[in-house]
């Protein structure tokens, strides 16, 4: 559940429509259908996973982007909605997210869930060298949320406390080299106990395997 909560904070939304439909909804979206299948299993859900075909999206800046095929699962449940509100989620979470109280023994799963939704891992080869460098990035529309992640990582992993950077609309928290590897090692503990996104884990696993050869 800690993993699912992290994914909801990244790629989920909640909606209160009790005035019209007498219920509330939780929607989780992903470009990876297999991940939502894992979430369904974790939630013991029988809800349908819906597909949204690739489309052109226009932003206020005037720019247009091609969005890939996307999948989502929508669950109507008033109790779940109220629980998520109590934990710190809001219908306008991208602007104001309260960090939930997560016990340390579950924090790596929560962080991995958030990372699988709004994070990325990159492996770069430095010019003129054979050495590879790891870069781990968390993104959010809420700067305060990322700064709390930074403080948690500083406390739990003794990683330098950093401040999120951004332009007022989107912010990122980036770690490189040893700190990035520490975070990945922490997030990928206990993979038999909670879901994970295969393609992101594969990048980390490939790095470990090729670095040992």
C-alpha positions as CSV (number, residue, x, y, z in Angstrom):
1,X,0.0,0.0,0.0
2,X,2.9,2.3,0.6
3,X,4.0,1.8,-3.0
4,X,0.5,2.4,-4.3
5,X,0.3,5.6,-2.3
6,X,3.6,6.9,-3.7
7,X,2.3,6.2,-7.2
8,X,-1.0,8.0,-6.5
9,X,1.0,11.0,-5.3
10,X,2.8,11.0,-8.6
11,X,0.3,9.8,-11.2
12,X,-3.0,9.7,-9.4
13,X,-5.9,12.0,-8.8
14,X,-8.9,12.1,-6.6
15,X,-12.3,13.6,-7.3
16,X,-15.3,14.3,-5.0
17,X,-18.5,14.0,-7.1
18,X,-20.9,13.2,-4.2
19,X,-23.2,16.0,-5.2
20,X,-23.9,14.5,-8.6
21,X,-22.9,10.8,-8.4
22,X,-22.9,10.2,-4.7
23,X,-19.4,8.8,-4.7
24,X,-15.8,9.8,-5.0
25,X,-13.2,8.6,-7.5
26,X,-9.5,7.6,-7.4
27,X,-7.8,7.5,-10.8
28,X,-4.3,6.2,-11.4
29,X,-2.6,6.7,-14.8
30,X,0.5,5.2,-16.4
31,X,2.1,4.7,-19.8
32,X,2.8,1.1,-18.6
33,X,-0.2,-1.2,-18.5
34,X,1.8,-3.9,-16.7
35,X,2.3,-1.5,-13.8
36,X,-1.4,-0.9,-13.4
37,X,-1.9,-4.7,-13.5
38,X,0.4,-4.9,-10.5
39,X,-1.5,-2.1,-8.7
40,X,-4.8,-3.9,-9.4
41,X,-3.4,-7.0,-7.8
42,X,-2.1,-5.1,-4.8
43,X,-5.5,-3.5,-4.3
44,X,-7.4,-6.8,-5.0
45,X,-9.3,-4.8,-7.6
46,X,-11.5,-6.1,-10.4
47,X,-11.7,-2.7,-12.1
48,X,-11.1,-2.3,-15.8
49,X,-7.9,-0.7,-17.1
50,X,-8.8,1.7,-19.9
51,X,-6.6,2.8,-22.7
52,X,-6.2,6.3,-24.1
53,X,-4.8,6.5,-27.6
54,X,-1.8,8.7,-28.6
55,X,-2.9,12.4,-29.0
56,X,-1.6,15.9,-29.5
57,X,-1.8,18.1,-26.4
58,X,-1.6,21.9,-26.5
59,X,-0.3,23.9,-23.6
60,X,-0.8,27.6,-22.6
61,X,2.6,28.4,-23.9
62,X,1.4,27.6,-27.4
63,X,3.6,24.5,-27.8
64,X,2.1,21.1,-28.7
65,X,3.3,17.7,-27.7
66,X,2.5,14.2,-28.8
67,X,1.4,12.1,-25.8
68,X,2.0,8.4,-26.0
69,X,-0.7,5.8,-25.3
70,X,-1.8,6.0,-21.7
71,X,-3.7,3.7,-19.4
72,X,-5.8,4.4,-16.3
73,X,-7.8,2.7,-13.7
74,X,-10.7,4.5,-12.0
75,X,-12.1,3.4,-8.7
76,X,-15.2,4.7,-7.0
77,X,-14.8,4.5,-3.3
78,X,-15.8,7.2,-0.7
79,X,-13.8,5.5,2.1
80,X,-10.6,5.4,0.1
81,X,-11.1,9.0,-0.9
82,X,-11.5,10.1,2.7
83,X,-8.5,8.1,3.7
84,X,-6.3,9.7,1.0
85,X,-7.5,13.2,2.2
86,X,-6.5,12.3,5.7
87,X,-3.0,11.1,4.5
88,X,-2.4,14.5,2.8
89,X,-3.6,14.2,-0.8
90,X,-5.9,16.9,-2.2
91,X,-7.9,17.1,-5.5
92,X,-5.4,19.8,-6.6
93,X,-2.4,17.9,-5.4
94,X,0.1,19.2,-8.0
95,X,-0.2,22.6,-6.3
96,X,-0.4,21.6,-2.7
97,X,0.7,18.2,-1.4
98,X,1.1,17.4,2.2
99,X,3.7,14.7,2.8
100,X,2.1,11.6,4.4
101,X,3.4,10.0,7.6
102,X,5.2,6.9,6.3
103,X,7.1,4.7,8.8
104,X,10.7,4.1,7.9
105,X,10.1,0.4,7.1
106,X,7.7,1.4,4.3
107,X,9.4,4.6,3.1
108,X,11.5,2.9,0.3
109,X,8.3,1.4,-1.2
110,X,6.6,4.8,-1.0
111,X,9.6,6.5,-2.6
112,X,9.8,3.9,-5.4
113,X,6.1,4.3,-6.1
114,X,6.6,8.1,-6.5
115,X,9.7,7.6,-8.5
116,X,8.0,5.1,-10.9
117,X,5.4,7.9,-11.6
118,X,7.4,11.1,-11.5
119,X,11.0,10.1,-11.5
120,X,13.7,9.0,-13.9
121,X,17.1,7.3,-13.9
122,X,19.8,8.0,-16.5
123,X,23.2,6.4,-17.1
124,X,25.7,8.7,-18.8
125,X,29.1,7.9,-20.1
126,X,31.5,10.7,-19.4
127,X,33.3,12.1,-22.5
128,X,36.8,10.6,-23.1
129,X,36.3,8.1,-20.3
130,X,34.8,4.6,-19.9
131,X,33.3,5.5,-16.5
132,X,29.5,5.6,-16.3
133,X,27.6,8.1,-14.1
134,X,24.2,7.6,-12.5
135,X,21.6,10.4,-12.3
136,X,18.4,10.1,-10.4
137,X,15.7,12.7,-10.7
138,X,12.4,13.3,-8.9
139,X,9.9,15.8,-10.4
140,X,6.8,17.6,-9.0
141,X,4.7,20.7,-9.4
142,X,5.0,21.1,-5.6
143,X,8.5,22.3,-4.6
144,X,7.8,21.8,-0.9
145,X,7.0,18.1,-1.4
146,X,10.4,17.5,-3.1
147,X,12.2,19.4,-0.4
148,X,10.7,17.0,2.2
149,X,11.9,14.1,0.1
150,X,15.4,15.6,0.2
151,X,15.3,16.0,4.0
152,X,14.1,12.4,4.4
153,X,16.9,11.1,2.2
154,X,19.4,13.2,4.2
155,X,18.1,11.7,7.5
156,X,17.7,8.1,6.4
157,X,20.7,7.7,4.0
158,X,23.0,10.5,5.1
159,X,22.8,12.1,1.7
160,X,23.5,15.8,1.4
161,X,20.3,17.9,1.9
162,X,19.4,19.6,-1.4
163,X,16.8,22.1,-2.6
164,X,14.5,21.5,-5.5
165,X,15.0,23.6,-8.6
166,X,12.5,24.7,-11.1
167,X,10.7,27.5,-13.0
168,X,7.6,28.0,-10.8
169,X,5.5,25.4,-12.7
170,X,7.7,22.3,-12.5
171,X,10.5,21.4,-10.1
172,X,13.1,18.7,-9.9
173,X,15.4,17.1,-7.3
174,X,18.5,15.5,-8.9
175,X,21.2,13.3,-7.5
176,X,24.3,12.0,-9.2
177,X,27.1,9.4,-8.7
178,X,27.3,7.8,-5.3
179,X,24.2,9.6,-3.9
180,X,22.2,8.4,-6.9
181,X,23.3,4.8,-6.4
182,X,22.5,5.0,-2.7
183,X,19.0,6.1,-3.5
184,X,18.5,3.3,-6.1
185,X,19.8,0.7,-3.8
186,X,17.4,1.9,-1.0
187,X,14.4,2.1,-3.3
188,X,14.8,-1.4,-4.8
189,X,14.9,-3.3,-1.5
190,X,12.2,-5.8,-1.0
191,X,11.0,-6.0,-4.6
192,X,9.1,-9.2,-3.7
193,X,6.9,-7.3,-1.3
194,X,5.5,-4.5,-3.6
195,X,5.2,-3.5,-7.3
196,X,7.9,-1.9,-9.3
197,X,8.2,-0.6,-12.9
198,X,10.3,-3.1,-14.8
199,X,11.9,-0.7,-17.3
200,X,13.3,1.7,-14.7
201,X,14.6,-1.2,-12.6
202,X,16.2,-2.7,-15.7
203,X,18.3,0.5,-16.2
204,X,19.7,0.2,-12.6
205,X,20.2,-3.5,-12.9
206,X,22.0,-3.2,-16.2
207,X,24.3,-0.5,-14.7
208,X,25.3,-2.9,-11.9
209,X,25.9,-5.8,-14.2
210,X,28.0,-3.8,-16.7
211,X,30.0,-2.0,-14.0
212,X,31.2,-5.3,-12.6
213,X,32.5,-6.5,-16.0
